[in-house]
Amino acid sequence: MSSERRKLSKSELREDEFVEWIMEAVEYVKERARLFVGGAVAVVAVIVAINYFMESKEADRLKAAALLGDVLMVEQGGEPTEAIRRAEELVSAYAGTPAAAQGTVLLANLYYAQGRYVEARGYYQTYLANYEPVDVLAYAAQSGLGACLEAEGQLVAAAQHYETYAAQQAGTIREAMARMEAARIYGLAGQSDKQQALLEQVSRTFAQYPIAAQARAALAMF
């Protein structure tokens, strides 16, 4: 019986299986060494590409900021046509950058100032649809949309637009500002009851803000 092979215990069997697995893994790596090296090269290439992408994005941000400065200087210099041309370049070539976000609203304002309400509306909507809203810019874009409607004579639609925006900004000063605009436009539309109701709402809800005093002053005119 001594010549018979001793049965391996469960722990010894597990050790043998583990050693066998290690040996197979070593052979697998040896046989596919080129693939593993190629994979490492691919990983390095991806890292280089990511670094290049990040550096390119930073370069784009700087170029976009410089171009935004050019737009502002040209606009302040009284050259609206050239300002529009450069702003168009900014928003198309550097879309997605913070400067392009500001440039989009600025471009809409430039078109609005020229009475080109269709183009202005399009860029206000572009900002709201494609950029993470910044409070000041978002309010400017929403106000721009309301102003386009008002300029086109759609007074009730403009007032309703401001009311919708106010509801979205509940509890903020932007709500109060939007409701004041809606009240003003309802007044222009001859709907003094709605105008008065909005003014009273602002004076109550935002009593701690200076805008409440403006609402009370407007109410005193009734």
Helices and strands as residue ranges (DSSP letters): H 10-31, H 33-76, H 80-93, H 98-113, H 117-130, H 135-151, H 155-168, H 173-188, H 192-205, H 210-219
